Amino acid sequence: MIGTLYEMIQEAFVNDTFYRFRAGGDGTTPPKRPNWFRRLLYKILLACWIRRRVIWQVGGEKAVLMVSRAVDDPLAKPTSFLDRLLDYIARLAALLYDSYSGKIVSVRNQELVEEKNGTLKAYLGDRMQSMLHVHLVATSPEYRGRGYGGRLMEKVNEFADSQGRATWLIASGHHNIPFYNSHGYFALAEMVNGRDSPNWKRDPVKTILMVRESPESEVKIQE
């Protein structure tokens, strides 16, 4: 399952500009396939995430969505030795993955993290602690247009509404905004990266912070 899920995620984002930027390429061609060690580390991360986060799939491995519970949700905290061990393994795997990614990827990831953290602090602040976070929505290219991604987004909405919580995500480009709009999300802020990356040959990469308010949310962000 992990191997199939890994391959599906790679295929889903191979032509995504944001993914190409993160992977360290120049943006004009698909990034090189990670070596066996980085593939192994990513699969370890997936295995840990499946245990420690909420993951839904439809159609087998045709589409997947990964969401984190709110930080202040008691269920988000490790409750067993195994959970704490998996959290440690995930942090170690992520550290090793970044260490073996090369200088260009490391510099770009640092730029992305700084831009994202600054935007989240400015627009969400402490409220982010009580919000769900959609990390990933991926549909296998051959199964797009069949409503799989939409069904997964509606599951997130139901999950969030059952807790009265808002949800945030980062769309990897303006072309994705209509899809998220159709599921109740609105654009809150734009982030721009890649302006000064010397080997990036495309326009700067724009990502968008988007939020969906639950009808039960006591505090709401204005569009």
Buried (B, 14 or more C-beta within 10 A) or exposed (E): EEEEBBEBBBBBBBEBBBBBBBBBBBBEEBBEEBEEEBBBBBBBBBBBBBEBBBBBBBEEBBBBBBBBBBEEBEEBEEEEEEBEEBBEBBEBBBEBBBEBBEEBBBEBBEBBEEBBEEBBEEBBEEBBEBBBBBEBBBBBEEBEEBEBBBBBBEBBBEBBBEBEBBBBBBBBEEEBBEBBBEBBBBBBBEBEBBEEBEEBEBEBBBBBBBBBBBEEBEEEBEE
